[in-house]
Amino acid sequence: MKFERINSNHVKFTFTVTPHEFEHALEHAFDHIKDDVEIKGFRKGHVTRKIYEQKFGAQSLWAEALNHAIGHKFQDAMLVKEFTIVSDPLNIDLDWNSISTEKDFEVSFEVAIKPEVTLGAYKGVEVAKVDSVVTTDEVKAEINSLLQMNADLEPKAEGLALEMGDTAIFDFEGFQDGVAFEGGKAENFSLQIGSGQFIPGFEEGMVGMNVGEERDVNVTFPEQYQAENLAGKPAVFKVKLHEIKVTKGAELNDEWVKSLNREGISTVAELEKSIEKDLQEQKSANAKNVLTDSVIKAVVANASLDVPQEMFDAEIENFKKNVENQAKQYQLDLPTFLQLSGLTEEAFEQQAKEQAERRVTQSLVIEAVAKAEGFTATEEELAARYQELANYYKMKVEEIKRYISDELVKNDIAFEKAVDFLVNSSIQK
């Protein structure tokens, strides 16, 4: 085995395949297909390799055999300690005429390797201070939201027109160039005006209507609208208003608080204190996330590394598979799931690319910090993490260890220590 760097993040390996190794690969290739081989005069699955080669030629097995042989050589390459391979074999180079069961022949391939990271300043990086103080107004807003959630709708006083914040009960039908379009019609539809549920201009166009009034509302569909035949085009909605309702909020008092059935909370003062506590926990958690993200971005910006495209491509595929799995949970195919999520295929591809580049680059830099600081996992931390995983998945530790290696868990712990180190050493201004 020989190897040489061909650039900063790719290595070329050259291997010798011996007659013995190639014979083993040919046996493997034949075993892979023999149960499906049919030759007149032989029962299916009972054809010998010699008979098969007489009928189809020995070279018909070469492609599968070479894949098997190269697979073994790739495993040998993975054992090299000088670098970490992060791709499958690339640019396989083989002289077809040199292949032989009588003498050695050479095969070479390239692999992408994990890049070296040159860290810049990472201790005490300066980031913007994140506010996590809960204000009285925020508590009041949360209580008002609860009051609205428990509010009732009642008919608006006769003779008063539709305003922002009112709920309209109406019929509508959409037309484009005088022709009704699919999905643009409904009867007795309920909509809070100003909620932004309809396309821009629709709800504003209804303001001022009176019960029983009919009106044409002119709109233009957004350029990124999910229905391509409507995207960016003008349309007219014929609207008939049947009813206007207004929200009658609940009254803030101890009796209303008791009706919420919150454990240990029966007064307005207790509700305010509970909401303040919940908001504080939420803001603190959010502040920590924002701070962590800011610190990592700063440390990555200070570092230099040349990431092979293959690492990005692998992460892009992982991202797409995760989204596809989400779609399957809703029994949807990917295009439909994206459409319902308001994403075009181009926007999804761009999102996958950006997330992959960010995740890969950040992971490499944080790993480099962990290495630079000598962060490792103790045996106690390793055991505790296995127990956490076992509890989460409701499995025994021994079962968890069948699927996860010590090295992977230790790397995760060291990674978390590095992130905590970066955040704790940062300077907020």
Buried (B, 14 or more C-beta within 10 A) or exposed (E): EEBEEEEEBBBBBBBEBEEEBBEBBBBBBBEBBBEEBEBEEBEEEEBEBEBBBEEBEBEBBBEBBBBBBBEBBBEEBEEBEEBEBBBEBEEEEBEEEEBEEEEEBEBBBBBBBBBEBEBBEBBEBEBEEBEBEBEEEBBEEBBEEBBEEEEEBEEBEEEEBBBEEBBBBBBBBBBBEEEEBEEBBEEEBEBBBEEEEBBEBBBBBBBEBEBEBEBEBEBBBEEEBBEEEBEEBEBBBBBBBBBBBBBEEBEBEEEBBEEEEEEEBBEBEBBBEBBBEEBBEEBBEEBEEBBBBBBBBBBBEBBEBEBBEBBBBBBBEBBBEEBEEEBEEEEBEBEEBBBEBEBBEEEBEEEBBEBBBBBBBBBBBBBBBBBEBEBBBEEEBBEEBBEEBBEEEEBEEEEBBEEEEEEEBBBEBBBBBBBEBBBEEBEEE
